[in-house]
Amino acid sequence: MSFNTFGRVFRFTTWGESHGPAIGAVVDGCPPGIALTEGDIQPWLDRRRPGTSRFTTQRREPDEVRILSGVFEGRTTGTPISLMIENVDQRSKDYSEVAQAYRPGHADYAYDAKYGFRDYRGGGRSSARETASRVAAGAVARLVVPQVRIRAWVEAIGGDAIDPARFDDAQIDANPFFCPDAEAAVRWEAKVDAARKAGSSLGAVVACEATGVPAGWGAPLYAKLDSELAAAAMSINAVKGVEIGDGFAAAALSGEENADRMRPGADGGKDRPAFLTNHAGGIAGGIATGQPIRLRVAFKPTSSILTPVETITRTGEAAEIATRGRHDPCVGIRGVPVVEAMVALVLADQALLHRAQCG
């Protein structure tokens, strides 16, 4: 079976390949009557768009979205919303060597093992190009949960992390790294430049916070909010790890240290409780507590690099491969709007699930 759809009530399906004529998404389950135009989607795509700095791939794609269905007179109709983004700057000839040998760390061999052949032009469906479709769908999801603010940033590149004491939200959109620490952004310029010039790449950690999520969203056991978020983040190309709240660090805490202690809230405790900490990342038992939802996502280094690495050919012979073409020296940088989009898609789905059961 092929799995290209995510979500339960608010669902989206992505389609297209990196070097095909277009990519896109079909969003189904969106409530009717929501104001929606291309202008509501385009700003989010512009944040992810390639070629915006020397620290990302130099593939020149305008990523202009078209709404083909599901909207009438500027409002959603409740029917499937089809979104299309044309590919205009493919260079398939750059992948002639990839057609003969597998890129270590990439999905080349795994796709070949599963399907018996593969689209080697940029990796086809395994290319990070597919994530533009997610960002477009995520823009629609944000309109379903307008009360929620979703904000992501790069927390570390190549093991060099920000200083939390210097966190400045205004800096996130003021530099090409989505970095909230101005001093770290300066360091990362040299670090990413060095990797790019050496024909190598770097990994990154992206952090995300969603505020305004009401207590109660989510479900026990098999539709847990944190498991849905983890699945959404792990589905992003190049992601190899996800933490909710303190994540692995919680394993080093004692029970009393890890407990998110509560005190009476406003109105003599009739309002939701006041939490003193947020080790759980805003989720307990798979259900939102009303605190900020926090997660961290680890992106591996880009697998397509100019540095020659050992591999094998499709016929099993030993070889070396250096991947030409235009690739991100740190794919995690443009992962920021993708993580935000996936969080929005999960929260929109969970909001509608909650309404369906609890009114």
N, C-alpha and C positions, 0 to 999 in steps of 0.2 A: 504493500500500500504506500501511497505517497501522502505525506502530511505537510500541507502548505497553508493550513488554517489554524488560527489561534483564537481562543476565547470560547465562552459558553453561550451567553446571551448577546453581548456585543462582540461580534466576531469579525475578523479580517483575514483575507487570503491575499498573499502576494504572488505575483507572477512576473515572468520575464528573466532574461539573462544579462550578464554584464555587457556583452557585445552584440546583443540582439537589437532590433529596431526600437524597442521601448521596454520599460518596466512599469509596474503599477501595483495597485491594490484594489480589492473589492471589500468595502465595509458593509456588513449586514447586521441588522439588529439595532441600528441607530434610531432613537425615538424621532417621531415626526415633528415638524414645526420649528426646528432649530435653524437659526440664521446661519447660512454657510455659503461662502464664495471662495474662489481661488485665493483671494487676498487674505483669507483666514488661515490658509495652509502655507502659502509661499514664504512668510518670514521664518518659519521653522525649518523649511528646506534650505533656505539661504544660510542658516547657521551650520548646516552639515555639508554644504556644497563644496566640491573639491576645487583646488586651484586658488584658494583665497589667500594663501601665504606660502612661503618656501618650505614650511614645515609640514605640508600635506602634499598628496599626489598632485602633479601638474596636469592631470587630465582636465580638460576644459568642458565642463558640463553646466549649462545654465540651470538645469533641474527645474524647468518651468512646468508646473502641474496643470492638468486640464481635468475638469469634472465632466464626466461623460453621461452620468445617470444619477438618479436618486435625489435630485434637487430641482425644484420648480419655483420660479419667481423668488429665488434667493433663499428658499427654506427646504429643509430635508422633508422628504415625502414618506419616510418609513420603509422605502424599498431600497434595494442594494445601491450603494454609492460607489461608482466606478471611477478610479483615479488613474491617470496615465501621465508618465514622464518619459519623454523621448530621449534616447541616447544619440548624441550628435558628434561625439569625439572618440570613437573607437579606433584602435590601432591593432587589429587582430594579428597583423604580421609580426608584432613584437613577441608573439607566443609560439613561434615555429619550433623552438627548442623544447618548449613545454609539451608540445604534442608528442614528442618522442621519449621524454623522461619525466619522472615525477619530481615535484618540488617537495623536499622534506619539510614537514610541519604543516603543509597545506593539505587540502582534501583530495588532491589528485588521485593518489593510490586508492583511498577509501571509496571514492565514487566509482572508479574503474572496477574495484572488487565487487561492488554492489550491482552496478548496472551493466557491466561488460563493455562499456564505452563511456566517454565523457566529453563534455564541451570544454576544451582546453583554452578557449579564448577568454582570458581573464578569470578563468575558473567557473564560468557559467553561473549557476545558482549559488555556488559556494563563495562567490565574490562578495566583498563588503558593499559593492554597488547595490545589492538587493536591499540594504538598509534604508535607502532613500524612500522606498515604498512604505516601510514601517513608520518613518517620520511623517509622511503624508497622512497615513491612517491615524497616527497619534495626534495629529493636529485636530482631527475630527473628534477624537476621544476627549480632548481637553474641553471641548464645547459641551460635552455631556456632564462634566463635573467642574463647572466654572468656579465653584467655591474652593477648589483645591489649587494650591500653588506648588508646582513641581520645579525644583532647581537642582541641577547637577553641575559638577565641576571636576577637574582633574586634580587628584590629591597627590599623585606621585608619578614620575617618569623615570624609568631606568633605575628604580630604587631610591631616587632623590625625592623626598617628600616635602610638602609645605610645612610651615610652622603654624600650628593652629592659633597661636597668639597673634599672628599677623593676618588672620582671615578677614578679608574685606569683600563683601558681596559685590560692590561696585566694580571690583577689578576683574570679575569673571568674564565680562563681555568687553573688557578694555585691552585684552591681549590675545594673541592667536592660540593660546593654550587652554583657554577657559580656566585660568588659574587665579584663585582668590588671594594669592600671596605674591605681591609685586616683585619681591626679591627672588623668590623661586622661579618666577617667569623669566627673569634675566638669566639665571643659571641654566634654565632649560633651553634657551636659545642656543647657547654654546654646545650643550649636550646633544641636542637633536641635530644640529648642524654637523657635528663631528661624526655622528652615526651615519647621516646621509652621505657625507663626503667619503666615508670609508666603505660605502656600499652595504651597510648593515642596517639594523633597526632596533627599536627599543620597545619594551612593554610599558604599561601604564595602569594606574588604579584610578577609577572614576567613582566618586561618591555622589549620592543623590539623596535629597530630602523632600518629602511631600508633606506639606502642612495644610490644615483645614479638613483633613479626613475625619469624619465623625466616628465616634465610638460605635461599634456594631457592624461595620462593614467587614466582610469575610465570612468564613463558615468553618465549622469543625472538620477535622480529619482530612477529607479528600478534596476540599476546595479552600484550603487554608490560604489566607491572604499572603503569608510569607512564602508558602510553597509555590503559589502562582507567580509571585514576583521573582522567585529564584528561577523558575522554569522560563519565564519571559526573558530574564537577563542572560541565562545560559544559552538561549536560542540565538543570541547575537553572535555574528561571526567573530572569531578570535577570542571570545570570552572563555576563561578557564576556571573562574572561581567567583562565588558570590557569598557575601556575608550580610546577615540581617542584624541590625543593632551591633552589639559587641562581637558577634560572630565567634570566631575561634578563640578570641581573648576571654570569652565567658568561661571557657573550660578551665582557666587558671584561677577563677574567683571562687570564694566560698559562697554558700547559700545566702548568708546575710549580706555579703558584698554585692551579689548579683540581684538581689531583690529590689524591685522598683517600688520603694516605699510610698505610701499614700497618706495624705492628710485630707480633712474635710475641705471641700471646695467652697464656692460662694453660696450665699443663701443658707447658711447653717448646715452645709453638707448635702442639700437637696440637689445642687448642681453636680456635675461630674467631679470626681476627686482631683485634688492637686497632687501630681506626681513629683517626687523629689529627685528622681533620676530617670533615665531612659535606656537602661542596658538592653531591653528587649527590642528596641527599635520601633516602638509604637504598636507592637502586635503581641497579643497573648492568646494562646490556644487557637491560633489561626485567625483571630478576630481583632480588628483595630481597637485600640484603647482610647483614641482621641489625641494621643501624643503625636509629635512628628514621626513619620515613618522614615526610617533611615536604612540605607543599604550601601554596600561597597562592591564594586565589580572589577575584577582583574582581567585585563587584556594582555594576551601574549604579544611578543614582538611580531611584526609583520613577517610572514613566511617568504614572501617574494623579495629576495635580496640579490644584490650584484656580487656579493662574496661567493666564490665557488664552494659548493658543499657536495659531499659524496651522496650518490643516489644510485638508482638502477633505471634502466630503460623499460619500456613496456614488454620487451621480450626477455627481461631478466638479466641483462648484461650490466656489469659495473660501469658507472659513468660519473661525471661531475656536471653540475648545473649551476649556472649563474643567470638569474632571471632578469631579463631586460624589460623595458616598459616603464610605466609611470606608477609608482607605488608610494604609499604613505610610509615615511620613516618611523612613524609611531601611530599606529591605527587607532590607539585609544583616544587620541585628541578629538577626532571626529566622532568618537563613540559617545561623547557627552550628549548631543541631541538625540542619539539613538536610545540611550538608556532612559532619558526623559520620556521619549515616545512610548517605550514599552511599559514604563510605570503608569503613564496615562491610560494606556489601553487596558491594563489590568484593573485599574481603579474604576474606569467606566464600566467594565464588565461586572465588577463586584458591586458597584452602586445599583445596577439594574437587577442583579441577583438578589440583593438585599430588599429592594422594593418589591420584587416578585413574591418573596416569602413573608416579609414582615410589614409590607404596606408603607 
